[in-house]
């Protein structure tokens, strides 16, 4: 870890920042599925009455064809859904055309679309990049604006009616794998947090009003860190951004970007899942190839490797971010295995192969969400899996929509009593109001 440690020192002393006063916290955001994995990035919804079963003719409220592909998840504010897409080779110069769409959540009609700026360079459409595409970053909204991260096309903010407010480039680099970008937008007070590990080897905080850089934390060790930073709030008012990078986990001061603490891990190679925060504990997953899982207690200063690790296990997720519910961690991995671990110890409750998978390959990329005591997991080509959120694995339903053979890579969202799904071809609302 010596090389990683020398790179990490940049975060202790070389962060560029300026502190802005007048922080605002929106109480409304807690009621909306306004970012990747919903409320606080937890993946848990308080909604009741979501359907267990649906198909193209049952419990389907509406369907809207999309102009392009994407692995990004829909986000919701009141009766508006926002989702990003990309059309390979559609822009000038043969670059992918990326866009942000706003959809009427009640009727399923397109309200507006906004095209992202064309990048100056782009990774070629080959290898693993073809598995998830050029629109993998989920947007975020605070109800006053929508903030979308388009990788090498930068970050764009527009108002709720689609008028562009600002755009900022965050770099045009590539990792040594050229896998493209994946991390989603998160919001903290007046800051738009961007993990531009792929594009600029940096985490940035942009001011939501005009996109100016409030702070920028740079480190070469960010390469191949694809997760979205989690937020951990302390009783004394501090908030930390928790980010897993290959071989380490970092706690950054959310207001300044300064590194507060770090711990070494064995999650090496690349890290795709986002950290999960439950109370004062931090849970980590990933590494190549599914290196393991960790639980750390929060807090501390400097190197906390020897003092803050509560448990470690070889059970892990390579792509999906697990969800916590009632003292358990649930996920389905990209090999088609459903997992349940005890939160307190990391002990495996079950590890079961999902029997309904037929397509082969890597069948699942999406992260699970929980609503009404059930877990919803879109599979890539076999439908949306519904299982109970308890200690006994069983398949309640595997819901397929006939006529859509494209990949469902995106994590589901929730709007009222409806589940919002997106594929590379269309976006769907399933639930009450279906015909």
Residue pairs with C-beta under 8 A, 6 or more apart in sequence:
1 247
1 248
1 264
4 221
4 245
4 246
4 247
4 248
4 264
7 219
7 220
7 221
8 219
8 221
8 248
8 250
8 259
8 262
10 218
10 219
11 217
11 218
11 219
11 250
11 252
11 257
11 258
11 259
12 258
12 259
14 218
15 215
15 216
15 217
15 218
15 256
15 257
15 258
15 259
16 213
16 215
16 216
17 205
17 214
17 215
17 216
17 256
17 257
17 258
18 214
18 215
19 214
19 255
19 256
20 190
20 207
20 214
22 190
23 189
23 190
24 189
24 190
25 189
26 142
26 143
28 143
29 142
29 143
29 187
30 39
30 40
31 39
32 39
32 76
32 77
32 78
32 141
32 143
33 39
33 45
33 75
33 76
33 413
33 414
33 415
33 420
34 75
34 76
34 77
34 140
34 141
34 142
34 143
34 187
35 41
35 75
35 138
35 139
35 140
35 141
35 184
35 185
35 186
35 187
36 73
36 75
36 138
36 140
36 184
36 185
36 186
36 228
36 274
36 411
37 43
37 73
37 274
37 321
37 323
37 367
37 369
37 411
38 44
38 45
38 369
38 413
38 414
39 45
40 231
40 277
41 186
41 228
41 230
41 231
41 274
42 323
42 324
43 321
43 323
43 324
43 367
43 368
43 369
43 370
43 411
44 323
44 324
44 325
44 369
44 370
44 371
45 369
45 370
45 371
45 414
46 371
47 371
47 372
47 414
47 416
47 417
48 371
48 372
48 417
49 372
49 417
49 431
49 432
50 371
50 372
50 374
50 376
50 414
50 417
50 418
50 419
50 431
51 59
51 419
51 430
51 431
51 434
52 374
52 386
52 396
52 397
53 59
53 386
53 397
53 399
54 60
54 399
54 401
54 430
54 431
54 434
55 399
55 400
55 401
55 402
56 401
56 402
56 403
57 435
58 434
59 430
59 431
59 434
60 401
60 428
60 429
60 430
60 434
60 435
61 108
61 418
61 429
61 430
61 431
61 432
61 433
61 434
62 107
62 108
62 428
62 429
63 108
63 426
63 427
63 428
63 429
64 103
64 108
64 109
64 110
64 426
64 427
64 428
65 425
65 426
66 83
66 85
66 101
66 422
66 424
66 425
66 426
66 427
67 85
67 87
67 99
67 101
67 113
68 85
68 86
68 87
68 88
68 90
68 97
68 98
68 99
68 135
69 85
69 86
69 87
69 88
69 133
69 134
69 135
69 406
69 407
69 424
69 425
70 83
70 84
70 85
70 86
70 133
70 135
70 136
70 409
70 410
70 422
70 424
71 132
71 133
71 135
71 136
71 182
71 365
71 407
71 409
71 410
72 83
72 84
72 135
72 136
72 137
72 138
72 139
72 184
72 410
72 422
73 83
73 138
73 184
73 410
73 411
73 412
73 413
73 422
74 81
74 82
74 83
74 103
74 138
74 410
74 413
74 420
74 422
74 427
75 81
75 82
75 83
75 138
75 139
75 140
75 141
75 413
76 82
76 105
76 413
76 414
76 415
76 420
77 141
77 143
77 160
78 105
78 143
79 104
79 105
79 106
79 415
80 102
80 103
80 104
80 105
80 111
80 160
81 102
81 103
81 104
81 105
81 413
81 415
81 420
81 427
82 100
82 101
82 102
82 103
82 139
82 141
82 146
82 148
83 100
83 101
83 103
83 139
83 422
83 427
84 98
84 99
84 100
84 101
84 135
84 137
84 138
84 139
84 148
84 150
85 98
85 99
85 101
85 135
86 96
86 97
86 98
86 99
86 133
86 134
86 135
87 96
87 97
87 99
88 96
88 125
88 133
88 134
89 95
89 96
90 96
90 97
91 97
91 118
92 118
93 118
95 118
95 119
95 122
96 122
96 125
96 133
96 134
97 115
97 116
97 118
98 115
98 116
98 134
98 135
98 150
98 151
98 153
99 113
99 114
99 115
99 116
100 113
100 114
100 116
100 139
100 146
100 148
100 156
100 158
101 110
101 112
101 113
102 110
102 111
102 112
102 113
102 146
102 160
102 162
103 109
103 110
103 111
103 427
104 110
104 111
105 415
105 418
105 420
105 429
108 427
108 429
111 162
112 161
112 162
113 162
114 156
114 158
114 162
114 164
116 148
116 150
116 153
116 154
116 156
116 167
117 150
117 153
117 154
117 156
117 167
118 153
119 151
119 152
119 153
119 154
119 172
120 152
120 172
121 152
121 172
122 134
122 152
123 129
123 152
123 174
123 178
123 179
123 180
124 178
125 134
126 178
127 177
127 178
127 179
128 177
128 179
129 178
129 179
129 180
131 362
131 365
131 409
132 180
132 182
132 365
132 409
133 180
133 424
134 151
134 180
135 150
136 151
136 180
136 181
136 182
136 409
137 148
137 149
137 150
137 151
137 181
137 182
137 183
137 184
137 185
138 184
138 185
138 410
138 411
139 146
139 147
139 148
139 149
139 184
139 185
140 146
140 147
140 184
140 185
140 186
140 187
140 192
141 147
141 160
142 187
142 208
143 160
144 159
144 160
144 208
145 157
145 158
145 159
145 160
145 165
145 208
146 157
146 158
146 159
146 160
147 155
147 156
147 157
147 185
147 187
147 192
147 208
148 155
148 156
148 157
148 158
148 185
149 155
149 170
149 181
149 183
149 184
149 185
149 194
150 156
151 180
151 181
151 198
151 199
152 171
152 172
152 181
152 199
154 167
154 168
154 169
154 170
155 167
155 168
155 170
155 185
155 192
155 194
155 206
155 211
156 164
156 166
156 167
157 164
157 165
157 166
157 167
157 192
157 208
157 211
158 164
158 165
159 165
165 210
165 211
166 210
166 211
167 211
168 206
168 211
168 213
170 194
170 196
170 199
170 200
170 202
170 204
171 196
171 199
171 200
171 201
171 202
172 199
173 198
173 199
173 200
173 201
174 198
175 197
175 198
175 223
175 224
176 223
176 224
177 224
177 270
179 198
179 226
179 270
180 198
181 196
181 198
181 199
181 226
182 198
182 226
182 227
182 272
183 194
183 195
183 196
183 197
183 198
183 225
183 226
183 227
183 228
183 229
184 228
185 192
185 193
185 194
186 193
186 228
186 229
186 231
187 193
187 208
188 205
188 231
188 239
188 241
188 254
189 254
189 255
190 207
190 208
190 209
191 205
191 206
191 207
191 208
191 214
191 254
191 255
192 205
192 206
192 207
192 208
192 211
193 203
193 204
193 205
193 229
193 241
193 254
194 203
194 204
194 205
194 206
195 203
195 222
195 225
195 227
195 228
195 229
195 243
196 202
196 203
196 204
197 203
197 222
197 223
197 224
197 225
197 226
197 245
198 223
198 226
200 218
201 218
201 219
201 220
201 222
201 223
202 216
202 217
202 218
202 219
202 222
203 216
203 217
203 222
203 229
203 241
203 243
203 252
203 257
204 213
204 215
204 216
204 217
205 213
205 214
205 215
205 216
205 254
205 257
206 212
206 213
206 214
207 213
207 214
215 256
215 257
216 257
217 252
217 257
217 258
217 259
219 245
221 245
221 246
221 247
221 248
222 245
223 246
224 245
224 246
224 269
224 270
224 271
225 243
225 244
225 245
225 246
225 270
225 271
226 270
226 271
226 272
227 243
227 244
227 271
227 272
227 273
227 274
227 275
227 286
227 321
228 274
229 241
229 242
229 243
229 252
229 274
229 275
230 241
230 242
230 243
230 274
230 275
230 276
230 277
230 282
231 239
231 240
231 241
231 242
231 254
231 277
232 239
232 240
232 241
232 242
232 251
232 277
232 280
232 282
232 298
233 239
234 240
234 298
234 299
238 253
238 254
239 253
239 254
239 255
240 251
240 252
240 253
240 254
240 260
240 298
241 251
241 252
241 253
241 254
242 249
242 250
242 251
242 252
242 275
242 277
242 282
243 249
243 250
243 252
243 275
244 250
244 265
244 267
244 271
244 273
244 274
244 275
244 284
244 286
245 271
246 267
246 268
246 269
246 270
246 271
246 287
247 264
247 265
247 266
247 267
247 268
248 262
248 263
248 264
248 265
249 262
249 263
249 265
249 275
249 282
249 284
249 294
249 296
250 259
250 261
250 262
251 259
251 260
251 261
251 262
251 298
252 258
252 259
252 260
253 259
253 260
260 300
260 301
261 299
261 300
261 301
261 302
261 303
261 304
261 308
262 302
262 303
262 304
262 305
263 296
263 303
263 304
263 305
263 308
263 309
264 303
264 305
265 284
265 287
265 292
265 294
266 287
266 291
266 292
266 312
267 284
267 285
267 286
267 287
267 291
267 292
267 294
267 316
268 287
268 288
268 291
269 287
269 288
269 289
269 291
270 286
270 287
270 288
271 286
271 287
272 286
272 318
272 319
273 284
273 285
273 286
273 317
273 318
273 319
273 320
273 321
273 322
273 367
274 321
275 282
275 283
275 284
276 282
276 283
276 284
276 285
276 321
276 322
276 323
276 324
276 329
277 283
277 298
278 324
278 343
280 297
280 298
280 299
281 295
281 296
281 297
281 298
281 310
281 343
282 294
282 295
282 296
282 297
282 298
283 293
283 294
283 295
283 322
283 324
283 329
283 343
284 293
284 294
284 295
284 296
285 292
285 293
285 316
285 317
285 321
285 322
285 331
286 316
286 317
286 318
287 316
287 318
288 318
289 318
290 316
290 317
290 318
290 333
291 314
291 316
292 312
292 313
292 314
292 315
292 316
293 312
293 313
293 314
293 315
293 316
293 317
293 341
293 346
294 309
294 311
294 312
295 309
295 310
295 311
295 312
295 343
295 346
296 304
296 308
296 309
296 310
297 308
297 310
298 308
299 308
300 307
300 308
311 345
311 346
312 346
313 341
313 346
313 347
313 348
315 339
315 341
315 346
315 348
315 351
316 333
317 331
317 333
317 339
318 333
318 334
319 333
319 334
319 362
319 364
319 365
320 331
320 332
320 333
320 334
320 364
320 365
320 366
320 367
320 368
320 377
321 331
321 367
322 329
322 330
322 331
322 339
322 341
322 367
322 368
323 329
323 330
323 331
323 367
323 368
323 369
323 370
323 375
324 330
324 343
325 370
325 375
325 389
326 389
326 390
327 342
327 343
327 344
328 340
328 341
328 342
328 343
328 349
328 389
328 391
329 339
329 340
329 341
329 342
329 343
330 338
330 339
330 340
330 368
330 370
330 375
330 389
331 338
331 339
331 367
331 368
332 338
332 339
332 354
332 364
332 368
332 377
332 379
332 385
333 339
333 364
334 362
334 363
334 364
334 365
335 362
335 363
336 353
336 354
336 357
336 363
336 364
337 351
337 352
337 353
337 354
338 350
338 351
338 352
338 353
338 354
338 387
338 393
339 348
339 350
339 351
340 348
340 349
340 350
340 351
340 391
340 393
341 347
341 348
341 349
342 348
342 349
349 391
350 391
350 392
350 393
352 393
354 363
354 379
354 385
354 395
355 395
356 382
356 383
356 385
356 395
356 398
357 363
357 379
357 382
358 382
359 379
359 380
359 381
359 382
361 380
362 380
363 379
363 380
363 381
363 382
364 377
364 378
364 379
364 380
365 380
365 409
366 377
366 378
366 379
366 380
366 408
366 409
366 410
366 411
366 412
367 377
367 411
368 375
368 376
368 377
368 411
369 375
369 376
369 411
369 412
369 413
369 414
370 376
370 389
371 414
371 419
373 388
373 389
373 390
374 386
374 387
374 388
374 389
374 396
375 385
375 386
375 387
375 388
375 389
376 384
376 385
376 386
376 412
376 419
377 384
377 385
377 386
377 387
378 384
378 385
378 408
378 409
378 410
378 411
378 412
378 421
379 385
379 398
379 408
380 407
380 408
380 409
381 405
381 407
381 408
382 398
382 400
383 398
383 399
383 400
383 401
384 397
384 398
384 399
384 408
384 412
384 419
384 421
385 395
385 397
385 398
386 395
386 396
386 397
386 398
386 399
387 393
387 394
387 395
387 396
388 394
388 396
399 430
401 428
404 423
404 425
404 426
406 423
406 424
406 425
407 423
407 424
408 421
408 422
408 423
408 424
409 424
410 421
410 422
410 423
412 419
412 420
412 421
413 419
413 420
414 420
415 429
416 431
416 432
417 431
417 432
418 429
418 430
418 431
418 432
418 433
419 429
419 430
419 431
420 427
420 428
420 429
421 427
421 428
421 430
422 428
